[in-house]
Amino acid sequence: MKFNVFLKTFGKRVRAVRKSKNISQEKLAELAGLHPTYISDVERGKVNASIYSCYMITNALAVPLSEFISLYKGDAEIENELAVLNGLIRQLDKKDQQLILSALRGMLSAIKKA
């Protein structure tokens, strides 16, 4: 993956998760301890954020950094949506997470049989 494509993909994922949680760039900057302009630049793929800044951003969004850094070369929109869903599932309590996982396993099993 080219460098500029990676930066833009990471930024799009940050924006998608941020918006799904109804967090403004200003609020995300506050939560991450960064400047709002910097968050904007990250989301537009204009800066090469340090690994620590990336960690602070994803931590503020309550999504593991590993969910934002993927070498998978599939559809970026689907990857963003999966990251958003993962973040939402992680916010649930353990019982609800287990319920979601059980339902997903059942759906995947049904798809494989079809």
N, C-alpha and C positions, 0 to 999 in steps of 0.2 A: 504494500500500500504506500502510495506516495505521501510525503511528509505533509503537504498542504491538505490533501484529502483526509488524512488522519486527523489533523487539527479541526477541520470542518465537521467531520463525523462526530468527534468527541463533543464539540460545541453544540451540535444539533441535539445530541443525546441529553446534554445538560439542560438545554432549553425545554425539550419535551418533558423531562421529569419535573423540572421547576414549574412549568405551566400546569401539569397534571395535578400538582399539589397546591395550585393557586398561590404561589409565592412570587412576589415581585423580584426584579433584579436587585432592588435596593435591600429588600429583606434578606435575600440570599447572601448578599455582600455582608450584611450585618452579622448573620449567623455564621458565616465562614471567616469573618475577620478580614475581609478584603474590600477594596474600593468598588463601588457600583460600575464605574467605567471599565474596570478590569474584568468584571463578570460579563459585561457586554462584549468586550473584546474576545474573551474565551468562547462565548456562545457563537460569535461570528467567525471563529477560527483565525483570528488576527494575531494572536499571541501564542507563543510556545510556553504554556504554563509549567511551572516547576511541578515535580511530582508531589511536593508538599501542598502546593496550592490546589492541585487536582484532588488530593486527599481531603483538604479542608472543604472544598466545594461538595464533593460527594458525601462526606460525613454530614454536612449541613442539610443535605437532601435525604439523609437516612437511607442511602443506598451504597453498598460496597463499591469501592473503586474498581474492583475486578469486573463489575457489571458494565462499566463504561469503557473498558479497554478490552476490545475483542478483536481477534484476528480473523473472525468469521467474515467472509466476503459476500454474504447474502444481502437481501433487501434491507437497506438502512432504515426504512420506515417500520418494518416489522421488528428489527432489532431495537429500535427506540421504544416501540410499544411493549415489547417483552421487558425492557428495562423498567418502564413505568409500572407494569403489572407486578414485577418482582418487588419494586419498592412498596407498592400498596399491600402486597401480601406480607411483607416483612413488618408492616405496622400492626398487623393483626396479632391477637394473642395466640399462644401455641395451639390451643384446641381448634381455633378457626383455621390456622395454617394447616393443621393435619387434615381437616375436613376438605379444604381446597386441594391439597395434594392428592388425597384419596379420589376426589372427583376427577381431577386431571388424569390420574392413572387409569381410571375407568374409561374416560373418553379416548385416551390414546390406545388402550387395548381394543376398544370397539372399532377405531379407525383402522388398526392393523388387520383386524379380522375381515373388514369390508373389502 
